[in-house]
C-alpha cells in the first residue's frame, strides 16, 4: 500500500510490534513525516526514530513528532498539514 508523505498515527493501544513493518514500508514509500498522538506517543516516536537510524550505515531522514496528552488527533493532523516543505495530504493510521 502506498501512503502520502505525511502520516499521523492515532495510537489507541500504545506501542505494538507491527510498527516495525509499517515503518519499513513507509521508508520504502518515501514517507517524510510521522506525527504520533495518543497512548504512548513518545515511545512510538522513539521507536520510529530508532528504525530510521538502523545501524547508522544508511540512516533515513524522517521528521517525527510526538503530541502530548493535551493535543487531539485534529491538532496533530493540523500540524502535519502546515508542513509546507512536504507536499501532499495527510493519512491517519490507527494503531
ABEGO torsion letter per residue (X at the ends): XBBBABBBBBBAAEBBAAAAAAAAAAAAAGBABBBBBEBGAAAAAAAAAAAAAEAGABBBBBBBBBBBAABBAAAAAAAAAABAABBEBBBBBBX
